């Protein structure tokens, strides 16, 4: 793979368009689930598989994306991914039963799973290191705005039309980048035709990441004592450990873990995990607070978080340009400071906290996240040699999936445990039974945000160790991933 002197903006624009449409669908069904349950006559636990199944397919395919990106052209992968996505969208819109809808949703996911790593890899190849921040900033805008507007649009459509319209609206939007890909997209990367796929690695990876993602997601609902949850997580952990050890023995590993020999990439991964967990505290716990404690409707709850998501999307290109000029360190320190302070404010919520106060703090918090996520990630990827880009992008996207699932489960567990303990204490003290539930949950939510503040503070400390990486120049440095 070689660097392009002049970035191919047209090609990258096609990829951006495809990525926006596929990422947009990730949050599209969250609000539509009740309508689907009523129409198809299914229970909530069954309907939830439309979300869980999508997540599992992503968790299984994203780690394998490094192989596909190295083995096949970006044009071939894009056309395949968009074709699968279009097919899944069409079937979903016409699905007569839940089984068909679930299968269609998983076909959709198999297409969208390859888009994020593919786009990140093309950006790294197409843009010189001094302009990469701006490009990754645009990528951040796509990654943030698309899922942010999904629930809002979904809520409007479901309120006025059938849930099937969601898919039928997306279909023509997905056909546009597919057509552009077929007729206009050119390849930017070289392929390694001799690269082999280790099938056992694919099996262990699927069991490992799939088991962990499903197990931790189910733990948030079923609890940690559930035998199915414990069994799934155990299988996932054992399979993942086996998978990792196997990669060090292979000539062509499915996922190259030696990239963690690059200190800045390892540091960026650690910070990204902490930021993801902290971010999920706002995305998951905040709706519980505003709907259960404040009595705000789901639609207004979504609107409360929309300004923060839009600001985060708007700021991504800005922080990208600042990254190109000043590097990641000053942005990361400033952003993490904002995250720590704003998250701490959320640890002191009450029934008197106003809607506008919550919106303001949440929006400021998302500003901080926008200053950290893409700059830190780009800084880490810039450390890697060109041939390790597919593994770096696959690893980053995999960690996002896993840390999101684990972080969500842990935060919900912390909230439930604290809520139960406080409820028992209030009951023993003879508190008014009608107020016990609300007061105990309020305490559980505040305690969860306090834990999230602590996690964010650890990430803040790590940002002081960020350095502007130098691209590997010696043959010894270039060959680290081969040893």
C-alpha positions as CSV (number, residue, x, y, z in Angstrom):
1,X,0.0,0.0,0.0
2,X,1.3,3.4,-0.8
3,X,0.5,6.9,0.3
4,X,-1.3,9.2,-2.2
5,X,0.2,12.6,-2.8
6,X,-3.2,14.2,-3.4
7,X,-6.0,12.6,-1.4
8,X,-8.7,11.1,-3.6
9,X,-11.6,13.1,-2.1
10,X,-14.2,11.7,-4.5
11,X,-13.5,8.1,-3.5
12,X,-13.4,9.0,0.2
13,X,-16.8,10.8,-0.2
14,X,-18.4,7.7,-1.6
15,X,-17.1,5.7,1.3
16,X,-18.3,8.3,3.8
17,X,-21.8,8.2,2.2
18,X,-22.0,4.5,2.5
19,X,-20.7,4.5,6.1
20,X,-23.3,7.2,7.1
21,X,-26.2,5.1,5.9
22,X,-25.0,1.9,7.5
23,X,-24.1,3.5,10.8
24,X,-27.4,5.4,10.8
25,X,-29.3,2.1,11.2
26,X,-27.5,1.0,14.3
27,X,-29.8,3.0,16.6
28,X,-32.8,3.1,14.3
29,X,-34.9,0.3,15.9
30,X,-34.4,1.3,19.6
31,X,-37.6,3.4,19.7
32,X,-39.4,1.2,17.1
33,X,-39.3,-2.0,19.2
34,X,-42.7,-1.5,20.9
35,X,-44.4,-1.1,17.5
36,X,-42.7,-4.2,16.2
37,X,-43.7,-6.2,19.3
38,X,-47.4,-5.2,18.8
39,X,-47.4,-5.8,15.0
40,X,-45.6,-9.2,15.1
41,X,-47.1,-10.3,18.4
42,X,-43.8,-11.0,20.2
43,X,-42.4,-10.4,23.7
44,X,-39.9,-7.7,24.6
45,X,-37.1,-10.3,25.2
46,X,-37.7,-11.7,21.7
47,X,-37.8,-8.2,20.1
48,X,-34.5,-7.3,21.8
49,X,-32.7,-9.8,19.6
50,X,-33.1,-7.3,16.7
51,X,-30.6,-5.2,18.7
52,X,-28.5,-8.0,20.2
53,X,-28.2,-10.0,16.9
54,X,-27.0,-6.9,15.1
55,X,-24.4,-6.3,17.8
56,X,-23.2,-9.9,17.8
57,X,-22.7,-10.0,14.0
58,X,-20.6,-6.8,14.3
59,X,-18.6,-8.3,17.1
60,X,-17.9,-11.4,15.1
61,X,-17.1,-9.8,11.7
62,X,-15.1,-6.7,12.8
63,X,-12.1,-8.6,14.2
64,X,-12.0,-10.5,10.9
65,X,-12.0,-7.3,8.9
66,X,-8.2,-7.0,8.9
67,X,-8.0,-10.2,6.8
68,X,-10.6,-9.0,4.3
69,X,-9.0,-5.5,3.9
70,X,-5.6,-7.0,3.3
71,X,-6.9,-9.8,1.0
72,X,-9.4,-7.9,-1.2
73,X,-9.6,-4.4,-2.7
74,X,-11.5,-1.7,-1.0
75,X,-13.8,-1.5,-4.0
76,X,-14.7,-5.1,-3.8
77,X,-15.3,-4.9,0.0
78,X,-17.4,-1.8,-0.3
79,X,-19.6,-3.2,-3.1
80,X,-20.1,-6.4,-1.1
81,X,-20.8,-4.6,2.1
82,X,-23.4,-2.2,0.6
83,X,-25.0,-5.1,-1.4
84,X,-25.5,-7.1,1.8
85,X,-26.8,-4.0,3.5
86,X,-29.3,-3.2,0.7
87,X,-30.5,-6.8,0.6
88,X,-31.0,-6.9,4.4
89,X,-32.9,-3.6,4.3
90,X,-35.2,-4.7,1.5
91,X,-36.0,-8.0,3.2
92,X,-36.6,-6.2,6.6
93,X,-39.1,-3.8,5.0
94,X,-41.1,-6.7,3.6
95,X,-40.6,-9.2,6.5
96,X,-43.8,-11.2,7.2
97,X,-42.5,-12.7,10.4
98,X,-40.1,-12.0,13.2
99,X,-37.7,-14.7,12.1
100,X,-37.4,-13.2,8.6
101,X,-36.9,-9.7,10.2
102,X,-34.2,-11.0,12.5
103,X,-32.4,-12.7,9.6
104,X,-32.7,-9.5,7.5
105,X,-31.3,-7.4,10.4
106,X,-28.3,-9.7,10.7
107,X,-27.7,-9.5,6.9
108,X,-27.7,-5.7,7.3
109,X,-25.2,-6.0,10.1
110,X,-22.8,-8.2,8.1
111,X,-22.6,-5.4,5.6
112,X,-22.3,-2.5,8.1
113,X,-19.6,-4.4,10.2
114,X,-17.0,-4.0,7.4
115,X,-17.7,-0.3,6.7
116,X,-16.1,1.3,9.7
117,X,-12.7,-0.5,9.6
118,X,-12.7,-0.1,5.8
119,X,-13.2,3.6,5.9
120,X,-10.6,4.2,8.6
121,X,-8.1,2.1,6.7
122,X,-8.7,4.0,3.5
123,X,-8.2,7.3,5.3
124,X,-4.9,6.2,6.8
125,X,-3.7,5.1,3.3
126,X,-5.1,8.0,1.3
127,X,-4.1,11.0,3.5
128,X,-0.6,12.0,4.6
129,X,0.0,12.0,8.3
130,X,-0.1,15.8,8.6
131,X,-3.6,15.9,7.1
132,X,-5.0,12.8,8.7
133,X,-6.6,14.5,11.7
134,X,-9.0,16.5,9.5
135,X,-10.1,13.4,7.6
136,X,-10.6,11.5,10.7
137,X,-12.6,14.4,12.1
138,X,-15.0,14.1,9.2
139,X,-15.1,10.4,9.9
140,X,-16.0,11.2,13.5
141,X,-18.8,13.4,12.4
142,X,-20.3,10.5,10.4
143,X,-19.8,8.1,13.3
144,X,-21.5,10.4,15.8
145,X,-24.3,12.3,13.9
146,X,-25.7,9.2,12.1
147,X,-26.6,7.2,15.2
148,X,-27.6,10.4,17.0
149,X,-30.4,11.4,14.6
150,X,-31.5,7.7,14.2
151,X,-33.8,7.6,17.2
152,X,-35.3,11.1,16.5
153,X,-36.2,10.1,12.9
154,X,-37.4,6.7,14.1
155,X,-39.7,8.2,16.7
156,X,-41.3,10.5,14.2
157,X,-41.9,7.7,11.6
158,X,-43.2,5.1,14.0
159,X,-45.6,7.7,15.5
160,X,-47.1,8.5,12.1
161,X,-46.4,5.4,9.9
162,X,-45.6,1.7,10.1
163,X,-42.2,0.6,11.4
164,X,-41.6,-0.9,7.9
165,X,-41.3,2.6,6.5
166,X,-38.0,2.9,8.5
167,X,-36.4,0.4,6.2
168,X,-38.2,1.5,3.0
169,X,-36.9,5.1,3.6
170,X,-33.3,3.8,4.1
171,X,-33.4,1.6,1.0
172,X,-33.0,4.4,-1.7
173,X,-30.4,6.1,0.5
174,X,-28.4,2.9,0.5
175,X,-28.7,2.3,-3.2
176,X,-27.0,5.7,-4.0
177,X,-23.6,4.9,-2.5
178,X,-23.9,1.3,-3.9
179,X,-24.4,2.7,-7.5
180,X,-21.6,5.2,-7.0
181,X,-19.3,2.4,-5.7
182,X,-20.0,0.2,-8.8
183,X,-19.5,2.9,-11.4
184,X,-17.0,5.4,-9.7
185,X,-15.1,3.7,-6.9
186,X,-11.4,2.9,-7.6
187,X,-9.1,0.8,-5.5
188,X,-6.5,2.6,-3.3
189,X,-4.8,-0.4,-1.7
190,X,-2.7,-3.4,-2.7
191,X,-3.9,-6.9,-2.0
192,X,-1.9,-9.7,-0.5
193,X,-3.2,-12.6,-2.6
194,X,-1.1,-15.1,-0.7
195,X,-2.7,-14.2,2.6
196,X,-4.4,-17.3,4.2
197,X,-7.4,-17.4,6.5
198,X,-6.9,-19.5,9.6
199,X,-10.4,-21.0,10.1
200,X,-9.8,-22.0,13.7
201,X,-8.9,-18.4,14.5
202,X,-12.2,-17.3,13.0
203,X,-14.0,-19.9,15.2
204,X,-12.3,-18.9,18.4
205,X,-12.7,-15.2,17.6
206,X,-16.5,-15.6,17.0
207,X,-16.9,-17.6,20.2
208,X,-14.7,-15.3,22.1
209,X,-16.0,-11.9,21.1
210,X,-19.5,-13.1,20.5
211,X,-19.7,-14.8,23.9
212,X,-18.4,-11.8,25.8
213,X,-20.6,-9.4,24.0
214,X,-23.7,-11.4,24.5
215,X,-22.9,-12.5,28.0
216,X,-22.3,-9.0,29.3
217,X,-25.3,-7.6,27.4
218,X,-27.5,-10.3,29.0
219,X,-26.0,-9.7,32.4
220,X,-27.4,-6.2,32.4
221,X,-30.9,-7.7,32.2
222,X,-30.7,-11.1,33.8
223,X,-28.1,-10.4,36.5
224,X,-24.8,-12.0,37.2
225,X,-26.2,-15.1,39.0
226,X,-27.9,-16.3,35.8
227,X,-26.2,-19.6,34.8
228,X,-26.7,-18.8,31.1
229,X,-24.9,-15.5,31.5
230,X,-22.0,-17.0,33.5
231,X,-21.7,-19.9,31.0
232,X,-21.7,-17.6,28.0
233,X,-19.1,-15.3,29.5
234,X,-16.9,-18.2,30.5
235,X,-17.0,-19.7,27.0
236,X,-16.2,-16.3,25.6
237,X,-13.2,-15.6,27.9
238,X,-11.7,-19.1,27.3
239,X,-12.2,-18.9,23.6
240,X,-10.7,-15.3,23.5
241,X,-7.6,-16.4,25.5
242,X,-7.2,-19.3,23.1
243,X,-7.6,-17.0,20.1
244,X,-5.0,-14.5,21.4
245,X,-2.4,-17.2,22.1
246,X,-3.0,-18.8,18.7
247,X,-2.4,-15.5,16.9
248,X,1.2,-15.4,18.1
249,X,1.9,-18.7,16.5
250,X,0.5,-17.9,13.0
251,X,2.4,-16.5,10.0
252,X,-0.8,-14.7,9.0
253,X,-2.7,-13.9,12.2
254,X,-6.4,-13.0,11.9
255,X,-5.8,-10.1,14.3
256,X,-2.3,-8.9,15.0
257,X,-1.8,-8.3,18.8
258,X,1.9,-7.4,18.3
259,X,0.8,-3.9,17.4
260,X,0.5,-3.3,21.2
261,X,4.3,-3.2,21.1
262,X,3.8,0.4,19.9
263,X,3.4,2.3,23.2
264,X,1.3,5.2,21.8
265,X,-1.2,2.7,20.2
266,X,-1.5,0.8,23.5
267,X,-2.0,4.1,25.4
268,X,-4.6,5.3,22.9
269,X,-6.5,2.0,23.3
270,X,-6.5,2.3,27.1
271,X,-7.8,5.9,27.0
272,X,-10.4,5.0,24.4
273,X,-11.8,2.2,26.5
274,X,-12.1,4.5,29.6
275,X,-13.8,7.2,27.5
276,X,-16.2,4.6,26.0
277,X,-17.2,3.3,29.4
278,X,-17.6,6.9,30.7
279,X,-19.6,7.9,27.6
280,X,-22.0,5.0,28.0
281,X,-22.8,6.1,31.5
282,X,-24.5,9.1,30.0
283,X,-26.1,7.2,27.1
284,X,-27.6,4.5,29.3
285,X,-28.1,5.8,32.8
286,X,-29.3,9.3,31.8
287,X,-32.5,8.1,30.0
288,X,-33.3,6.0,33.1
289,X,-33.0,9.1,35.3
290,X,-35.0,11.4,33.1
291,X,-37.8,8.9,32.4
292,X,-38.1,7.1,35.7
293,X,-37.2,9.9,38.2
294,X,-38.2,13.0,36.2
295,X,-41.1,11.4,34.4
296,X,-40.0,12.8,31.0
297,X,-41.3,11.0,27.9
298,X,-39.0,8.8,25.7
299,X,-39.2,11.3,22.8
300,X,-38.3,14.3,25.1
301,X,-35.5,12.1,26.6
302,X,-34.0,11.6,23.1
303,X,-34.3,15.3,22.3
304,X,-32.5,16.1,25.6
305,X,-29.4,14.3,24.3
306,X,-29.7,15.5,20.7
307,X,-27.9,18.9,21.1
308,X,-24.9,17.2,22.7
309,X,-24.7,14.6,19.9
310,X,-25.0,17.3,17.2
311,X,-22.4,19.5,18.9
312,X,-20.0,16.5,19.2
313,X,-20.5,15.8,15.4
314,X,-20.0,19.5,14.6
315,X,-16.8,19.6,16.7
316,X,-15.2,16.5,15.2
317,X,-13.9,18.2,12.0
318,X,-12.8,21.2,14.2
319,X,-10.9,19.0,16.6
320,X,-9.4,17.1,13.6
321,X,-7.9,20.3,12.2
322,X,-6.6,21.2,15.7
323,X,-5.1,17.8,16.0
324,X,-3.2,18.3,12.7
325,X,-1.9,21.6,14.0
326,X,-1.2,21.0,17.7
327,X,-1.3,17.2,18.2
328,X,-3.4,15.0,20.5
329,X,-2.0,15.8,23.9
330,X,-3.5,19.3,24.6
331,X,-6.8,18.3,23.1
332,X,-7.0,15.1,25.2
333,X,-6.0,16.8,28.4
334,X,-8.6,19.6,27.9
335,X,-11.3,17.2,26.8
336,X,-10.8,14.7,29.6
337,X,-10.9,17.5,32.1
338,X,-14.3,18.6,30.8
339,X,-15.5,15.0,30.9
340,X,-14.3,14.5,34.5
341,X,-15.9,17.8,35.8
342,X,-19.2,17.3,33.9
343,X,-19.6,13.7,34.9
344,X,-19.0,14.7,38.5
345,X,-21.8,17.2,38.3
346,X,-24.0,14.3,37.2
347,X,-23.2,12.4,40.4
348,X,-25.2,15.0,42.4
349,X,-28.6,14.9,40.5
350,X,-31.8,15.3,42.3
351,X,-35.5,15.5,41.7
352,X,-35.1,19.3,41.5
353,X,-32.5,19.2,38.7
354,X,-34.2,21.0,35.7
355,X,-34.4,19.7,32.1
356,X,-32.3,22.6,30.8
357,X,-29.6,22.0,33.5
358,X,-29.3,18.3,32.4
359,X,-29.2,19.3,28.8
360,X,-26.5,21.9,29.3
361,X,-24.2,19.6,31.4
362,X,-24.8,16.7,28.9
363,X,-23.9,18.9,25.9
364,X,-20.7,20.2,27.6
365,X,-19.8,16.6,28.4
366,X,-20.2,15.6,24.8
367,X,-17.9,18.5,23.8
368,X,-15.2,17.0,26.0
369,X,-15.7,13.6,24.4
370,X,-15.4,15.1,20.9
371,X,-12.0,16.5,21.9
372,X,-10.7,13.1,23.0
373,X,-12.0,10.3,20.9
374,X,-10.8,10.8,17.4
375,X,-7.6,12.7,18.2
376,X,-6.4,10.0,20.6
377,X,-7.4,7.2,18.2
378,X,-5.7,8.8,15.3
379,X,-2.6,9.5,17.3
380,X,-2.3,5.8,18.1
381,X,-2.9,4.7,14.5
382,X,-0.3,7.1,13.2
383,X,2.3,5.1,15.2
384,X,1.8,2.0,13.2
385,X,3.5,1.0,9.9
386,X,1.4,1.0,6.8
387,X,1.0,-2.8,6.7
388,X,-0.4,-2.8,10.2
389,X,-3.3,-0.3,9.5
390,X,-5.9,-3.0,8.8
391,X,-5.1,-4.7,12.2
392,X,-5.1,-1.3,14.0
393,X,-8.5,-0.3,12.6
394,X,-9.9,-3.7,13.3
395,X,-8.6,-3.7,16.9
396,X,-10.0,-0.2,17.6
397,X,-13.4,-1.1,16.3
398,X,-13.4,-4.4,18.2
399,X,-12.4,-2.7,21.5
400,X,-15.3,-0.2,21.0
401,X,-17.8,-3.0,20.7
402,X,-16.4,-4.9,23.6
403,X,-15.9,-2.0,26.0
404,X,-19.4,-0.7,25.2
405,X,-21.0,-4.0,26.1
406,X,-18.8,-4.6,29.2
407,X,-19.1,-0.9,30.3
408,X,-22.9,-1.0,30.0
409,X,-23.3,-4.2,32.0
410,X,-21.0,-3.0,34.7
411,X,-22.6,0.4,35.1
412,X,-26.1,-1.1,35.2
413,X,-24.9,-3.6,37.8
414,X,-23.4,-0.8,39.9
415,X,-26.7,1.1,39.7
416,X,-28.9,-1.9,40.6
417,X,-26.6,-3.0,43.5
418,X,-26.5,0.5,45.0
419,X,-30.2,1.0,44.5
420,X,-31.1,-2.3,46.2
421,X,-28.8,-1.6,49.2
422,X,-30.2,1.9,49.7
423,X,-33.8,0.6,49.4
424,X,-33.1,-1.9,52.2
425,X,-31.6,0.8,54.5
426,X,-34.6,3.1,53.8
427,X,-37.1,0.3,54.5
428,X,-35.4,-0.6,57.8
429,X,-35.4,3.1,58.9
430,X,-39.1,3.3,58.3
431,X,-39.1,5.6,55.4
432,X,-42.3,6.3,53.4
433,X,-42.8,3.2,51.2
434,X,-44.0,5.4,48.2
435,X,-40.7,7.3,48.2
436,X,-38.3,4.4,48.8
437,X,-38.1,3.3,45.1
438,X,-37.5,6.8,43.7
439,X,-35.0,7.8,46.4
440,X,-33.0,4.6,46.2
441,X,-32.8,4.7,42.4
442,X,-31.7,8.3,42.6
443,X,-28.9,7.3,44.9
444,X,-28.0,4.4,42.6
445,X,-27.8,6.7,39.6
446,X,-25.7,9.2,41.4
447,X,-23.3,6.5,42.6
448,X,-23.0,5.2,39.1
449,X,-22.0,8.6,37.8
450,X,-19.4,8.9,40.6
451,X,-17.8,5.6,39.5
452,X,-17.9,6.9,36.0
453,X,-16.1,10.0,37.2
454,X,-13.4,7.9,38.7
455,X,-12.9,6.0,35.5
456,X,-12.7,9.2,33.5
457,X,-10.1,10.6,36.0
458,X,-7.9,7.6,35.3
459,X,-8.1,8.3,31.6
460,X,-7.2,12.0,32.3
461,X,-4.0,10.9,34.1
462,X,-3.1,8.7,31.0
463,X,-3.5,11.7,28.6
464,X,-0.4,13.3,30.2
465,X,1.7,10.5,28.8
466,X,0.6,11.1,25.2
467,X,3.4,11.9,22.7
468,X,3.3,12.8,19.1
469,X,4.4,9.5,17.5
470,X,7.0,9.1,14.9
471,X,6.3,6.8,12.0
472,X,8.5,3.7,12.0
473,X,11.6,4.4,9.9
474,X,14.0,1.6,10.4
475,X,13.6,-2.0,9.1
476,X,13.6,-3.2,12.7
477,X,10.7,-1.0,13.6
478,X,8.8,-1.9,10.5
479,X,9.1,-5.6,11.2
480,X,7.8,-5.5,14.8
481,X,4.5,-6.9,13.7
482,X,6.3,-9.8,12.1
483,X,8.1,-10.9,15.2
